[in-house]
Amino acid sequence: MTLQGAGILITGGSLGIGRAIAKACVEAGAGVLICARDRGALDRAKWELEQTASTGQVIRARAADVSRPDDVTALMDFAVSELPNFSGLVNCAAITGPTGLLEEADVQQWISTIQVNLIGTMLMCRAVIPHFRKQVFGRIINFSGGGATSPRPRFSAYAVAKTAVVRLTETLAQELNETNICVNAIAPGAVNTRMLDDVLNAGPESAGTTAYEEALKQRDRGGVPPEKAAGLCLKLLSRESDGLSGKLFSAVWDSWDALLTHRKTVMESDLYTLRRIVPKDRGLSWS
């Protein structure tokens, strides 16, 4: 896989999975622009990326809050002006949000989680699509995660936002069906990031005994390497993935090579999508 000469914008690119994706993109030959809210973390990440970049390879960083329309507009203008061949957007910025039962959750924190995880993703997609349409090519990768394919009690805001991101991905893929712009979602698996720390800090009383114990096990075992998600991200950003769009792929459980080998079957079916299950899907016939 190569992204030689491509320009990739990565939100949440200063830490965790976003940082691993940025590093993988640089190693694959791309110029990158990372954004996050923490200027200090951004500067440190940018410096590290510059150490692995080749001469002439563009590395940029810009502080931005993706939940703010004005920040997104300024960020997109910066990306278009600074990134040669700007052709890829990775929406990795996210927060855990409030933990605990819904009736006990802080309402403003709940809304803020939706603003960052869902509205931020929407704003970034909305801002980049006109640019990708103009150049008749683009790749958008949205990050889903825990709660999108099964309930996640005591993390309702996070789960709701990540589920909505998948349906947003599916919807955008259909809206862009006649273009060469592909939109997909990634579930990165249980990676040890700042979000794991949020669960551990919340404790079993707030996060729930089951989630807390799973977090302890994840911490002790080391979690899924963020490079897993970065590898899948590279594949979906590259021309190898031409024709794949509107799907949710797991960085841990799905066979990436099979996705490409069987892309026609994948695209003509409801594989890797969120769908309602009815009795006949389980061999049942009810009058």
N, C-alpha and C positions, 0 to 999 in steps of 0.2 A: 504494500500500500504506500502511496505517496501523495502528499499534498503540496508538492513542490510549487512554489510561487503563489499559492492560494492565500487569501486573507481570512482569518477566522476571528470572530468576536465571541468571547466567553464571559458570561456574567457569573458572578461568584467565583472568579478565577484566582483569587488570592489565597484560598485555603482548600484543603480536602480534595474532593473529586474534581472540582473546577481547576485546581492547580495542577493535578495530575493530567488532566486533559490538555491544558495549555502546554505542559512539558512535552507530551506526546506529539502535539501538533507541530511544535518547534522542531523536534527531532525528525518529523516527517517532511520538513522543509517549508512549512507554512510561516507566514508572518502572523502575529497574534496581537490582539488588543484584549486585555483583561480589565474587568471592572468589578468593583465592590464598594462598600461604604467606608471601609477602614483604610485610610490613606497610608498609614504605616505598613499594614500587611501587604497592601498593593506594591509599595516600593520594594519591600523585601522579595516578593514574588517576582517582580520585574527584574531585579538584579540577578536572581537565580536563573531566570530564563535567558538572560543575556549571556550568561557563562556558557550555555550550550548552543547558542545561535551562531550561524555562520556569518561571515562578513557580508554586510548588505541586507541581512535578514531583519525585517521590521519587527520590533518589540515595543509595544506601547501599553500604558496603563492609565486609567482615568477613573476617578472616584465618581460614583453615581448610585442613586437609589432607584431601582427599577420600578418601584411602585409610584414614582412621581413622573407624570407625563413630561414635564419640562426637562427633567434629567435625561429621560429616554430620548427626547428629540435632540438634545445637545450631544448625547453619546453617539447617536446614529450619524449625525453630521460629522462628528470627529472620525468615526470609523470610515465613512465614505471618503473623507479627505486624506486620511493617514494610511489606510490599509490598501496596498496594491491588490487588485483582483479580489476584492472583498466578496466572498461567495459563500461563507458559512457562518451561521449563528448557533451557539450552544447556550441554551437557557438553563443554567445550573444554580443560580441564586435562589436560596430558600432559607426559611427559618422553621424551627420546630413548633413554635406557638405555645399556647397554654396547655398544661397537662391537668388531668382530673376530669371528673364527670361534667357533662355539658352544663348542667344547672348550677355548677359551682365555678365555671370558667369565667374569667374576666372578659366581658363583652368586647371591650376595645382591643384587647390582645387577640381575641378570636378574629375580629374584623381585620386587624393588621396582618395576621397570618394569611388571610385570603388576599389581601392587597399585594403582599410580596410574592407569594407562591403562585397565585393564579393571575391576578390583574397584571403583575409585573411581567409574567410570561406573555400574556395577551398584548400588552403595550409594546414589548420588544418585537413580537411577530408582526404586529400591525405596522410598526415603523420600518421594518426591513423589507417587507414584501414589495413595495413599490420599486425599491432599488433592484431587487432580484428580478422583478418583471422586466425592468428596463434592459437588463443585461441578458435576459432570457436564460437564466440559470441561477440556482441557489439551493442551499441545504439548510434546513432548520431542524435542530434536535432539542426537544423538550425533555426535562427530567421529571419522571413520575417517581413512584417509590412506595414505601409501606403504606397500606391503606387503600391503594388504588384497585386492587383485585380482591380484597377481603376487608371486613370491618377492622377498625383499629380503635377499640374503646379507650377512652381517656386521652385520645389525641385527635379529637373530632375535626378541628380546624385543619390540621395537617392532612388528614385522610381525605376530607372533602375537597380540598384544593388540589391534591395530587390526582384524585379521580377525575376532577373537572379538566385538568390539564390533558388527560388522555382523550377525553371527548373533544376538547378544543383541537387537539392534534388530528383526530379523525375528520373533523369538520373542515379544517383548513386544507387538508389533503384533497378533499372533494372539491372545494372551491378553486383549488389550483390544479385540478386534474388535467387541464389542457395546456399546462405550462411545463417547463422543465425544472420546476421547484418541488423538491421532495421534503415532506414534513414527517418526522417520526418521533417516538417517545422511547426513552430508556428507563428501565428499572435497574438501578445499580447494584442491588443487593445490600446486605447488612455491612456497610463500610464503617470503620471506626473514624467518625468525624466529630465535629463539635456537637452535632445533634445527639450522638451517643452520650456525650458529657451532660447534655441537657436532661436526658432521661435519668441518668445516674444521680444528678444533683436534685432532681425532683423527688427521688426516693419512692419506696413502694406505696406510701400512703397516697401520693398524688398520681404517679404513673401506673399504679396497680402492681400487685405482686408478680403476676405472670410477666408483664413487660419489663419490670425491674430485674427479675431473675434472668430473663433472656439477655438483657443488656449486660449483666455481669458476665455471663458466659461468653458473649460476643467480645467483650473487652479482654477477657483472659485468653481467648483463643486467637485474638488478633484481628478478627473480622475479615471480610472480603477485601482483597487488595483493591485500591482505587484504580489501579492499572487495568483491571478487568473492564470497568466502564469506559476507561479511556481508549482501550483497544477497540471496543464496539463502536465508540464514537468516531474513531478514525475511519472505520469501514463505512459508516453511514455518511460521513463527510466526503468520501472519495467517490470517483466515478464508478467504482466497483458496484455501488449500490443503485445505479441508475434504474429507475422504474419501481423501486420500493418506496411506498409512501402510505401514511395513515395507519401505521402499525405501532404496537407496544412490544418492544423486545427486552428480554431479560439478559443482562450482562453475564449472569451466572448460569442460568438453566438452558438457554437456547443455543443451538448449534449454528454459529454464524455462517459457516461455509454452506450449510444446508439451506439457509435462507436465500443465498444467491443462486444455488443450484436449482432450487424449486420456486424461484420468484414468481413465475407465471401462476402456479398453483396458489401461492400465498396471496397474490393480488386478486385472484378470481374467487377468493373464499373469505370467510370471516375469521380466519386464523389470526391470532395475535391481536384480537380486538376485544372490547368490552361489549358483551351482548346478554340479553335476557334469556334465561333458560326456561323452557316450557315443558310440560309433562312428556310430550312425544320425543323430546331430545333425550329423555332417559328411558325410552321404551315403554312409557305408560300411555294408556288410552282411557281418558275420563270423559264421561258423557256430561 
